[in-house]
Each structure stands twice: as C-alpha cells, then as structure tokens.
Amino acid sequence: MRRYHHIGIPTTEAKPGETHLKHLKLFVVSHEKSEFGVEWMRFEAGAAVPDLVRQVPHVAFEVADLASELAGREILIPPNSPSDGVRVAFIVENGAPIELLEFTDPNHPGRRQHSKMPI
C-alpha cells in the first residue's frame, strides 16, 4: 500500500523557516510545517542531486516495502538512509520524480501519522 506523504517543490528563493542540511547541501522547509505536506527545497550548487529533482516537483509516498516498490522501475536516486529509521529512493514515472519512503522505525518523527488516505 502507498500513502501520500508530501510534495517536494524545488525553489531558488529562501523560504521562512528553512533548515540548512549542510551534508546534503540543501535548504529545506519540512513538510511537517505544512498542513498539506508541502516541502520546499533549495539546493546549493554542489548538491549531488539529479537535475530532475532540482527542477521538477516530486510527490512522495510512504510504502511498506521499498525493495518491492523499486522492482522494474527506473531508479533515479538509489535507496539510502537520510536519517535513522527511514530509507528513501527516487524513481521516474512518466518523466517526473517520485520519492518512496519506507519507515523502519514506526515511531519515526517524519511519518505522517494523521494521513490515512490510501492511494
């Protein structure tokens, strides 16, 4: 099952409330600050992120099994763990980036517990 998690929108403008993630060369306004799950992303020049993610908004879904969701898909960013308790990967769907998140920690603070709408 997939569940909507957030939409990530790239920007070149600083946004109120953004956090600088130095190791990713990224400024981000967390989806947790938006009742609609909007995440704003501003990348530094040297960020190791594909142009598709830098330029095109992505939709993110929480999934139960990341490996099975990736099977047969065009992988844009391979599975990685940006923080303890979560694994993420990006795929390409009809030319658009899609983020898939698997929470290995059911109490991870990034989970959208209140979003129960299955997709």
N, CA, C and O atoms as a GROMACS GRO file, in nm:
protein
  476
    1MET      N    1   0.083  -0.117   0.000
    1MET     CA    2   0.000   0.000   0.000
    1MET      C    3   0.088   0.125   0.000
    1MET      O    4   0.193   0.129   0.064
    2ARG      N    5   0.045   0.223  -0.071
    2ARG     CA    6   0.113   0.353  -0.074
    2ARG      C    7   0.024   0.455  -0.004
    2ARG      O    8  -0.098   0.451  -0.014
    3ARG      N    9   0.089   0.545   0.067
    3ARG     CA   10   0.016   0.652   0.135
    3ARG      C   11   0.087   0.783   0.105
    3ARG      O   12   0.209   0.793   0.118
    4TYR      N   13   0.008   0.883   0.066
    4TYR     CA   14   0.066   1.015   0.040
    4TYR      C   15   0.146   1.060   0.161
    4TYR      O   16   0.101   1.046   0.275
    5HIS      N   17   0.265   1.114   0.136
    5HIS     CA   18   0.350   1.164   0.244
    5HIS      C   19   0.373   1.314   0.231
    5HIS      O   20   0.348   1.389   0.326
    6HIS      N   21   0.421   1.359   0.115
    6HIS     CA   22   0.441   1.502   0.093
    6HIS      C   23   0.463   1.530  -0.055
    6HIS      O   24   0.482   1.439  -0.136
    7ILE      N   25   0.460   1.658  -0.088
    7ILE     CA   26   0.504   1.702  -0.219
    7ILE      C   27   0.626   1.790  -0.196
    7ILE      O   28   0.625   1.877  -0.109
    8GLY      N   29   0.730   1.767  -0.274
    8GLY     CA   30   0.852   1.846  -0.264
    8GLY      C   31   0.861   1.941  -0.382
    8GLY      O   32   0.852   1.900  -0.497
    9ILE      N   33   0.878   2.069  -0.351
    9ILE     CA   34   0.882   2.170  -0.457
    9ILE      C   35   1.017   2.239  -0.454
    9ILE      O   36   1.052   2.304  -0.355
   10PRO      N   37   1.094   2.226  -0.562
   10PRO     CA   38   1.223   2.295  -0.567
   10PRO      C   39   1.203   2.445  -0.586
   10PRO      O   40   1.109   2.489  -0.653
   11THR      N   41   1.291   2.523  -0.527
   11THR     CA   42   1.286   2.668  -0.539
   11THR      C   43   1.428   2.724  -0.539
   11THR      O   44   1.522   2.658  -0.495
   12THR      N   45   1.443   2.843  -0.589
   12THR     CA   46   1.572   2.913  -0.584
   12THR      C   47   1.567   3.027  -0.483
   12THR      O   48   1.667   3.096  -0.463
   13GLU      N   49   1.451   3.046  -0.420
   13GLU     CA   50   1.432   3.155  -0.324
   13GLU      C   51   1.434   3.101  -0.182
   13GLU      O   52   1.380   2.994  -0.155
   14ALA      N   53   1.496   3.176  -0.090
   14ALA     CA   54   1.492   3.140   0.052
   14ALA      C   55   1.348   3.148   0.101
   14ALA      O   56   1.273   3.238   0.062
   15LYS      N   57   1.310   3.054   0.186
   15LYS     CA   58   1.174   3.049   0.242
   15LYS      C   59   1.181   3.063   0.394
   15LYS      O   60   1.277   3.016   0.455
   16PRO      N   61   1.083   3.127   0.455
   16PRO     CA   62   1.080   3.137   0.601
   16PRO      C   63   1.078   2.997   0.664
   16PRO      O   64   1.006   2.908   0.617
   17GLY      N   65   1.155   2.979   0.768
   17GLY     CA   66   1.156   2.853   0.841
   17GLY      C   67   1.241   2.744   0.782
   17GLY      O   68   1.236   2.630   0.828
   18GLU      N   69   1.322   2.777   0.680
   18GLU     CA   70   1.403   2.671   0.620
   18GLU      C   71   1.519   2.632   0.712
   18GLU      O   72   1.569   2.713   0.790
   19THR      N   73   1.559   2.507   0.699
   19THR     CA   74   1.670   2.450   0.773
   19THR      C   75   1.780   2.415   0.673
   19THR      O   76   1.751   2.365   0.564
   20HIS      N   77   1.904   2.441   0.710
   20HIS     CA   78   2.017   2.407   0.623
   20HIS      C   79   2.070   2.270   0.661
   20HIS      O   80   2.115   2.248   0.774
   21LEU      N   81   2.066   2.179   0.567
   21LEU     CA   82   2.124   2.045   0.586
   21LEU      C   83   2.258   2.045   0.514
   21LEU      O   84   2.267   2.013   0.395
   22LYS      N   85   2.362   2.082   0.588
   22LYS     CA   86   2.495   2.102   0.528
   22LYS      C   87   2.544   1.979   0.453
   22LYS      O   88   2.598   1.992   0.343
   23HIS      N   89   2.526   1.860   0.510
   23HIS     CA   90   2.578   1.738   0.448
   23HIS      C   91   2.511   1.708   0.314
   23HIS      O   92   2.568   1.637   0.231
   24LEU      N   93   2.390   1.761   0.293
   24LEU     CA   94   2.320   1.741   0.166
   24LEU      C   95   2.326   1.863   0.075
   24LEU      O   96   2.280   1.860  -0.039
   25LYS      N   97   2.385   1.973   0.127
   25LYS     CA   98   2.390   2.099   0.053
   25LYS      C   99   2.249   2.141   0.011
   25LYS      O  100   2.223   2.172  -0.105
   26LEU      N  101   2.161   2.141   0.109
   26LEU     CA  102   2.019   2.162   0.086
   26LEU      C  103   1.961   2.250   0.196
   26LEU      O  104   1.992   2.232   0.314
   27PHE      N  105   1.876   2.344   0.157
   27PHE     CA  106   1.793   2.419   0.249
   27PHE      C  107   1.652   2.363   0.231
   27PHE      O  108   1.605   2.348   0.118
   28VAL      N  109   1.584   2.333   0.340
   28VAL     CA  110   1.452   2.270   0.330
   28VAL      C  111   1.356   2.328   0.433
   28VAL      O  112   1.394   2.356   0.547
   29VAL      N  113   1.232   2.344   0.391
   29VAL     CA  114   1.123   2.372   0.483
   29VAL      C  115   1.046   2.240   0.491
   29VAL      O  116   0.986   2.196   0.392
   30SER      N  117   1.047   2.178   0.606
   30SER     CA  118   0.990   2.045   0.624
   30SER      C  119   0.842   2.039   0.591
   30SER      O  120   0.767   2.134   0.614
   31HIS      N  121   0.802   1.927   0.537
   31HIS     CA  122   0.660   1.900   0.511
   31HIS      C  123   0.578   1.905   0.639
   31HIS      O  124   0.456   1.926   0.635
   32GLU      N  125   0.643   1.885   0.752
   32GLU     CA  126   0.573   1.886   0.880
   32GLU      C  127   0.523   2.025   0.918
   32GLU      O  128   0.437   2.038   1.004
   33LYS      N  129   0.576   2.128   0.853
   33LYS     CA  130   0.532   2.265   0.880
   33LYS      C  131   0.412   2.306   0.795
   33LYS      O  132   0.363   2.418   0.805
   34SER      N  133   0.366   2.214   0.711
   34SER     CA  134   0.255   2.243   0.620
   34SER      C  135   0.141   2.144   0.644
   34SER      O  136   0.163   2.023   0.649
   35GLU      N  137   0.021   2.196   0.660
   35GLU     CA  138  -0.093   2.105   0.680
   35GLU      C  139  -0.120   2.020   0.556
   35GLU      O  140  -0.190   1.919   0.566
   36PHE      N  141  -0.067   2.060   0.440
   36PHE     CA  142  -0.086   1.984   0.317
   36PHE      C  143   0.035   1.901   0.280
   36PHE      O  144   0.037   1.837   0.174
   37GLY      N  145   0.137   1.901   0.366
   37GLY     CA  146   0.255   1.821   0.340
   37GLY      C  147   0.344   1.877   0.231
   37GLY      O  148   0.404   1.800   0.156
   38VAL      N  149   0.354   2.009   0.220
   38VAL     CA  150   0.440   2.072   0.119
   38VAL      C  151   0.579   2.090   0.177
   38VAL      O  152   0.596   2.148   0.285
   39GLU      N  153   0.679   2.041   0.106
   39GLU     CA  154   0.820   2.055   0.142
   39GLU      C  155   0.887   2.144   0.038
   39GLU      O  156   0.878   2.117  -0.082
   40TRP      N  157   0.954   2.251   0.083
   40TRP     CA  158   1.027   2.339  -0.009
   40TRP      C  159   1.175   2.302  -0.002
   40TRP      O  160   1.229   2.281   0.106
   41MET      N  161   1.240   2.293  -0.118
   41MET     CA  162   1.381   2.254  -0.126
   41MET      C  163   1.459   2.355  -0.210
   41MET      O  164   1.420   2.388  -0.322
   42ARG      N  165   1.569   2.402  -0.152
   42ARG     CA  166   1.659   2.493  -0.224
   42ARG      C  167   1.798   2.432  -0.218
   42ARG      O  168   1.853   2.412  -0.110
   43PHE      N  169   1.854   2.401  -0.334
   43PHE     CA  170   1.981   2.329  -0.342
   43PHE      C  171   2.099   2.423  -0.362
   43PHE      O  172   2.090   2.522  -0.435
   44GLU      N  173   2.209   2.390  -0.297
   44GLU     CA  174   2.335   2.460  -0.323
   44GLU      C  175   2.392   2.407  -0.455
   44GLU      O  176   2.355   2.299  -0.501
   45ALA      N  177   2.481   2.484  -0.515
   45ALA     CA  178   2.537   2.449  -0.646
   45ALA      C  179   2.600   2.309  -0.647
   45ALA      O  180   2.586   2.238  -0.747
   46GLY      N  181   2.667   2.269  -0.542
   46GLY     CA  182   2.738   2.141  -0.541
   46GLY      C  183   2.658   2.023  -0.489
   46GLY      O  184   2.716   1.917  -0.466
   47ALA      N  185   2.528   2.038  -0.469
   47ALA     CA  186   2.446   1.928  -0.416
   47ALA      C  187   2.443   1.812  -0.517
   47ALA      O  188   2.423   1.833  -0.636
   48ALA      N  189   2.464   1.692  -0.466
   48ALA     CA  190   2.466   1.572  -0.550
   48ALA      C  191   2.324   1.520  -0.571
   48ALA      O  192   2.286   1.416  -0.519
   49VAL      N  193   2.247   1.596  -0.648
   49VAL     CA  194   2.106   1.564  -0.674
   49VAL      C  195   2.083   1.575  -0.824
   49VAL      O  196   2.128   1.672  -0.886
   50PRO      N  197   2.014   1.478  -0.883
   50PRO     CA  198   1.987   1.487  -1.027
   50PRO      C  199   1.907   1.614  -1.062
   50PRO      O  200   1.827   1.663  -0.982
   51ASP      N  201   1.932   1.665  -1.182
   51ASP     CA  202   1.861   1.784  -1.228
   51ASP      C  203   1.709   1.768  -1.222
   51ASP      O  204   1.638   1.865  -1.194
   52LEU      N  205   1.660   1.649  -1.248
   52LEU     CA  206   1.515   1.626  -1.246
   52LEU      C  207   1.458   1.660  -1.108
   52LEU      O  208   1.349   1.716  -1.100
   53VAL      N  209   1.529   1.626  -1.001
   53VAL     CA  210   1.482   1.657  -0.865
   53VAL      C  211   1.500   1.805  -0.834
   53VAL      O  212   1.420   1.863  -0.761
   54ARG      N  213   1.606   1.866  -0.888
   54ARG     CA  214   1.630   2.009  -0.868
   54ARG      C  215   1.527   2.097  -0.937
   54ARG      O  216   1.501   2.209  -0.892
   55GLN      N  217   1.468   2.047  -1.046
   55GLN     CA  218   1.386   2.132  -1.131
   55GLN      C  219   1.238   2.098  -1.134
   55GLN      O  220   1.156   2.182  -1.170
   56VAL      N  221   1.202   1.976  -1.099
   56VAL     CA  222   1.063   1.930  -1.112
   56VAL      C  223   1.010   1.889  -0.974
   56VAL      O  224   1.077   1.813  -0.904
   57PRO      N  225   0.893   1.937  -0.934
   57PRO     CA  226   0.835   1.892  -0.807
   57PRO      C  227   0.819   1.740  -0.805
   57PRO      O  228   0.797   1.677  -0.908
   58HIS      N  229   0.830   1.685  -0.686
   58HIS     CA  230   0.809   1.540  -0.672
   58HIS      C  231   0.699   1.514  -0.570
   58HIS      O  232   0.676   1.593  -0.479
   59VAL      N  233   0.632   1.403  -0.587
   59VAL     CA  234   0.535   1.355  -0.490
   59VAL      C  235   0.601   1.239  -0.417
   59VAL      O  236   0.667   1.155  -0.479
   60ALA      N  237   0.582   1.234  -0.285
   60ALA     CA  238   0.642   1.128  -0.204
   60ALA      C  239   0.532   1.042  -0.142
   60ALA      O  240   0.428   1.092  -0.098
   61PHE      N  241   0.558   0.912  -0.140
   61PHE     CA  242   0.465   0.817  -0.082
   61PHE      C  243   0.538   0.731   0.020
   61PHE      O  244   0.651   0.689  -0.002
   62GLU      N  245   0.470   0.705   0.131
   62GLU     CA  246   0.518   0.608   0.227
   62GLU      C  247   0.479   0.471   0.176
   62GLU      O  248   0.364   0.448   0.137
   63VAL      N  249   0.575   0.378   0.177
   63VAL     CA  250   0.549   0.242   0.130
   63VAL      C  251   0.590   0.143   0.238
   63VAL      O  252   0.674   0.173   0.324
   64ALA      N  253   0.531   0.025   0.234
   64ALA     CA  254   0.562  -0.078   0.333
   64ALA      C  255   0.690  -0.153   0.299
   64ALA      O  256   0.761  -0.198   0.389
   65ASP      N  257   0.720  -0.168   0.170
   65ASP     CA  258   0.836  -0.248   0.128
   65ASP      C  259   0.904  -0.177   0.010
   65ASP      O  260   0.863  -0.192  -0.105
   66LEU      N  261   1.008  -0.102   0.040
   66LEU     CA  262   1.078  -0.023  -0.062
   66LEU      C  263   1.133  -0.111  -0.173
   66LEU      O  264   1.119  -0.077  -0.291
   67ALA      N  265   1.194  -0.222  -0.139
   67ALA     CA  266   1.254  -0.310  -0.241
   67ALA      C  267   1.150  -0.357  -0.343
   67ALA      O  268   1.178  -0.356  -0.463
   68SER      N  269   1.034  -0.398  -0.297
   68SER     CA  270   0.932  -0.446  -0.392
   68SER      C  271   0.878  -0.332  -0.477
   68SER      O  272   0.843  -0.353  -0.593
   69GLU      N  273   0.869  -0.212  -0.422
   69GLU     CA  274   0.821  -0.096  -0.498
   69GLU      C  275   0.920  -0.056  -0.608
   69GLU      O  276   0.881   0.001  -0.709
   70LEU      N  277   1.048  -0.084  -0.587
   70LEU     CA  278   1.151  -0.045  -0.684
   70LEU      C  279   1.166  -0.146  -0.798
   70LEU      O  280   1.223  -0.114  -0.902
   71ALA      N  281   1.117  -0.265  -0.778
   71ALA     CA  282   1.134  -0.371  -0.878
   71ALA      C  283   1.077  -0.328  -1.013
   71ALA      O  284   0.960  -0.292  -1.023
   72GLY      N  285   1.161  -0.332  -1.116
   72GLY     CA  286   1.120  -0.300  -1.251
   72GLY      C  287   1.104  -0.152  -1.280
   72GLY      O  288   1.056  -0.115  -1.388
   73ARG      N  289   1.141  -0.066  -1.186
   73ARG     CA  290   1.126   0.079  -1.204
   73ARG      C  291   1.257   0.143  -1.247
   73ARG      O  292   1.365   0.088  -1.226
   74GLU      N  293   1.246   0.260  -1.309
   74GLU     CA  294   1.364   0.340  -1.341
   74GLU      C  295   1.405   0.415  -1.214
   74GLU      O  296   1.334   0.504  -1.168
   75ILE      N  297   1.519   0.377  -1.157
   75ILE     CA  298   1.565   0.435  -1.031
   75ILE      C  299   1.648   0.560  -1.060
   75ILE      O  300   1.748   0.555  -1.133
   76LEU      N  301   1.606   0.670  -1.003
   76LEU     CA  302   1.674   0.798  -1.020
   76LEU      C  303   1.777   0.819  -0.909
   76LEU      O  304   1.891   0.857  -0.937
   77ILE      N  305   1.738   0.795  -0.785
   77ILE     CA  306   1.828   0.801  -0.669
   77ILE      C  307   1.812   0.667  -0.597
   77ILE      O  308   1.703   0.635  -0.551
   78PRO      N  309   1.920   0.590  -0.587
   78PRO     CA  310   1.910   0.458  -0.524
   78PRO      C  311   1.875   0.468  -0.376
   78PRO      O  312   1.890   0.573  -0.314
   79PRO      N  313   1.829   0.357  -0.319
   79PRO     CA  314   1.793   0.357  -0.178
   79PRO      C  315   1.906   0.408  -0.090
   79PRO      O  316   2.023   0.373  -0.107
   80ASN      N  317   1.867   0.491   0.006
   80ASN     CA  318   1.963   0.547   0.102
   80ASN      C  319   1.888   0.580   0.230
   80ASN      O  320   1.765   0.578   0.234
   81SER      N  321   1.964   0.610   0.334
   81SER     CA  322   1.902   0.639   0.463
   81SER      C  323   1.945   0.779   0.508
   81SER      O  324   2.053   0.795   0.565
   82PRO      N  325   1.860   0.880   0.482
   82PRO     CA  326   1.895   1.016   0.521
   82PRO      C  327   1.894   1.037   0.673
   82PRO      O  328   1.957   1.130   0.723
   83SER      N  329   1.822   0.949   0.746
   83SER     CA  330   1.822   0.953   0.892
   83SER      C  331   1.786   0.814   0.944
   83SER      O  332   1.730   0.732   0.871
   84ASP      N  333   1.820   0.789   1.069
   84ASP     CA  334   1.789   0.660   1.129
   84ASP      C  335   1.639   0.632   1.121
   84ASP      O  336   1.557   0.720   1.150
   85GLY      N  337   1.604   0.511   1.084
   85GLY     CA  338   1.465   0.470   1.084
   85GLY      C  339   1.388   0.493   0.956
   85GLY      O  340   1.268   0.466   0.949
   86VAL      N  341   1.456   0.544   0.852
   86VAL     CA  342   1.388   0.568   0.724
   86VAL      C  343   1.484   0.538   0.609
   86VAL      O  344   1.603   0.568   0.614
   87ARG      N  345   1.428   0.477   0.504
   87ARG     CA  346   1.501   0.454   0.379
   87ARG      C  347   1.421   0.519   0.269
   87ARG      O  348   1.298   0.510   0.266
   88VAL      N  349   1.491   0.585   0.176
   88VAL     CA  350   1.424   0.653   0.066
   88VAL      C  351   1.491   0.619  -0.066
   88VAL      O  352   1.608   0.581  -0.070
   89ALA      N  353   1.416   0.634  -0.173
   89ALA     CA  354   1.468   0.622  -0.308
   89ALA      C  355   1.377   0.706  -0.397
   89ALA      O  356   1.261   0.731  -0.364
   90PHE      N  357   1.432   0.748  -0.511
   90PHE     CA  358   1.352   0.820  -0.610
   90PHE      C  359   1.346   0.736  -0.737
   90PHE      O  360   1.444   0.675  -0.778
   91ILE      N  361   1.228   0.735  -0.797
   91ILE     CA  362   1.209   0.671  -0.927
   91ILE      C  363   1.159   0.776  -1.025
   91ILE      O  364   1.126   0.888  -0.987
   92VAL      N  365   1.154   0.737  -1.152
   92VAL     CA  366   1.099   0.825  -1.256
   92VAL      C  367   0.970   0.762  -1.306
   92VAL      O  368   0.968   0.645  -1.343
   93GLU      N  369   0.864   0.840  -1.305
   93GLU     CA  370   0.734   0.796  -1.354
   93GLU      C  371   0.686   0.894  -1.460
   93GLU      O  372   0.650   1.007  -1.429
   94ASN      N  373   0.687   0.851  -1.585
   94ASN     CA  374   0.646   0.937  -1.696
   94ASN      C  375   0.718   1.071  -1.697
   94ASN      O  376   0.658   1.175  -1.723
   95GLY      N  377   0.847   1.068  -1.668
   95GLY     CA  378   0.930   1.189  -1.673
   95GLY      C  379   0.931   1.272  -1.546
   95GLY      O  380   0.998   1.375  -1.540
   96ALA      N  381   0.858   1.229  -1.443
   96ALA     CA  382   0.854   1.304  -1.316
   96ALA      C  383   0.919   1.224  -1.204
   96ALA      O  384   0.911   1.101  -1.203
   97PRO      N  385   0.984   1.293  -1.111
   97PRO     CA  386   1.043   1.222  -0.997
   97PRO      C  387   0.936   1.186  -0.894
   97PRO      O  388   0.847   1.265  -0.865
   98ILE      N  389   0.948   1.065  -0.840
   98ILE     CA  390   0.860   1.017  -0.734
   98ILE      C  391   0.952   0.967  -0.622
   98ILE      O  392   1.045   0.891  -0.647
   99GLU      N  393   0.925   1.011  -0.499
   99GLU     CA  394   1.002   0.966  -0.384
   99GLU      C  395   0.924   0.858  -0.312
   99GLU      O  396   0.803   0.871  -0.290
  100LEU      N  397   0.993   0.751  -0.275
  100LEU     CA  398   0.933   0.642  -0.198
  100LEU      C  399   1.006   0.635  -0.065
  100LEU      O  400   1.130   0.632  -0.061
  101LEU      N  401   0.931   0.630   0.045
  101LEU     CA  402   0.988   0.625   0.179
  101LEU      C  403   0.940   0.500   0.251
  101LEU      O  404   0.821   0.468   0.251
  102GLU      N  405   1.033   0.430   0.311
  102GLU     CA  406   1.000   0.316   0.395
  102GLU      C  407   1.050   0.347   0.535
  102GLU      O  408   1.170   0.370   0.555
  103PHE      N  409   0.960   0.350   0.632
  103PHE     CA  410   0.998   0.377   0.770
  103PHE      C  411   1.023   0.245   0.841
  103PHE      O  412   0.931   0.165   0.861
  104THR      N  413   1.148   0.223   0.881
  104THR     CA  414   1.182   0.103   0.955
  104THR      C  415   1.158   0.124   1.104
  104THR      O  416   1.156   0.028   1.181
  105ASP      N  417   1.138   0.249   1.143
  105ASP     CA  418   1.102   0.284   1.281
  105ASP      C  419   0.959   0.336   1.278
  105ASP      O  420   0.935   0.445   1.226
  106PRO      N  421   0.864   0.260   1.334
  106PRO     CA  422   0.724   0.304   1.327
  106PRO      C  423   0.697   0.434   1.402
  106PRO      O  424   0.594   0.498   1.381
  107ASN      N  425   0.788   0.474   1.489
  107ASN     CA  426   0.772   0.598   1.565
  107ASN      C  427   0.857   0.712   1.510
  107ASN      O  428   0.876   0.813   1.578
  108HIS      N  429   0.909   0.696   1.390
  108HIS     CA  430   0.993   0.799   1.330
  108HIS      C  431   0.916   0.930   1.324
  108HIS      O  432   0.799   0.931   1.283
  109PRO      N  433   0.978   1.042   1.364
  109PRO     CA  434   0.906   1.170   1.366
  109PRO      C  435   0.863   1.219   1.227
  109PRO      O  436   0.776   1.306   1.218
  110GLY      N  437   0.921   1.166   1.120
  110GLY     CA  438   0.885   1.211   0.986
  110GLY      C  439   0.762   1.145   0.929
  110GLY      O  440   0.715   1.185   0.822
  111ARG      N  441   0.708   1.045   0.997
  111ARG     CA  442   0.587   0.979   0.945
  111ARG      C  443   0.468   1.072   0.954
  111ARG      O  444   0.452   1.146   1.051
  112ARG      N  445   0.385   1.066   0.853
  112ARG     CA  446   0.260   1.146   0.853
  112ARG      C  447   0.149   1.058   0.911
  112ARG      O  448   0.063   1.009   0.838
  113GLN      N  449   0.153   1.040   1.041
  113GLN     CA  450   0.059   0.951   1.111
  113GLN      C  451  -0.086   0.988   1.083
  113GLN      O  452  -0.172   0.901   1.073
  114HIS      N  453  -0.113   1.118   1.071
  114HIS     CA  454  -0.252   1.160   1.056
  114HIS      C  455  -0.304   1.140   0.914
  114HIS      O  456  -0.424   1.151   0.891
  115SER      N  457  -0.216   1.111   0.819
  115SER     CA  458  -0.261   1.091   0.681
  115SER      C  459  -0.291   0.943   0.661
  115SER      O  460  -0.198   0.864   0.643
  116LYS      N  461  -0.416   0.906   0.662
  116LYS     CA  462  -0.456   0.764   0.650
  116LYS      C  463  -0.517   0.733   0.513
  116LYS      O  464  -0.571   0.624   0.493
  117MET      N  465  -0.508   0.827   0.420
  117MET     CA  466  -0.569   0.808   0.290
  117MET      C  467  -0.484   0.716   0.203
  117MET      O  468  -0.377   0.758   0.158
  118PRO      N  469  -0.527   0.592   0.178
  118PRO     CA  470  -0.450   0.504   0.090
  118PRO      C  471  -0.460   0.552  -0.055
  118PRO      O  472  -0.561   0.607  -0.098
  119ILE      N  473  -0.354   0.530  -0.128
  119ILE     CA  474  -0.351   0.569  -0.268
  119ILE      C  475  -0.357   0.444  -0.354
  119ILE      O  476  -0.356   0.453  -0.476
   0.00000   0.00000   0.00000
